[in-house]
Amino acid sequence: MTAHIEAASPHTMNTYARLPMAVDHGRGCRVVDVNGKSYLDGLGGIAVNTLGHNHPKLVPALQDQIGKIIHSSNYYHVPNAEVLAKKLTELSGLTNVFFCCTGLEANEAALKLARKFGHDKGIANPQIVVYEKAFHGRSIATLSATGNPKIQKGFEPLVEGFIRVPMNDIEALKKATEGNPNVVAVFFETIQGEGGINPMRIDYLQQLRQLCDERDWLMMIDEVQCGMGRTGKWFAHQWAGIKP
């Protein structure tokens, strides 16, 4: 009989409330732990394993690339990155791509771009509209944009410059920003993930697009968890016929 292997990580910082299991391998939507027990994977690597585990086309492609070069940095042109960037611009209708390692970094870049946009317009203290129950990451800036006091607690002081409003209430947004010349952007998840799977209504997204056009605000969408085909379109906001 094979001895039971205990799931433990004594040398790894305990930053998450880990489940008492250690994953060894997986295939498709199932994973198997170190003791051979099979589980249905309802997390997908926290919404990143879109193709599941051990995909028959993805694995050989990764092996082929590792056999050539693992990382070349952005100090050089990366031909395959340009191929992917071109594909993404075609799918999104946008003009170019900035590649990051994580959703947190993408959101941090969006917040920086919004502030730069404001400064270029002569606004000394740009403000960004964000939402109740939102989750954008755990860096200081994205944590400040997040709408969950529980995960913010202990990391104060948070970054200033955010105006928080409820979802799907265009009048509340107008009231919160009334007469404020410092607003530069609205930043949101089309479907909130960590906040409880809360979708923005299509009519609200369209109202939001119109308001951003009228007031010259950036519309910035965090689709880290709900994007890339998960809703039946490449990006969830495309159901509303709008573009960020």
Buried (B, 14 or more C-beta within 10 A) or exposed (E): EEEEEEBEEEEEEEEEEEEEEBBEEBBBEBBBBBBEEEBEBEEBEEBEBEEBBEBEEBEEEEEEEEEEEEEEEEEEEBEEBEEEBEEBEEBBEEEEBEEEEEBBBBBBEBBEBBBEBBEEEEBEEBBBBBBBBBBBBBBBBBBBBBBBEEEBEEEEEBEEBBBBBEBBBBEEBEEBBEEEEBBBBBBBBBBBBBBEEBBBEBEBBBBBBEBBEEBEBBBBBBBBBBBBEBBEEBBBBBBBEBEB
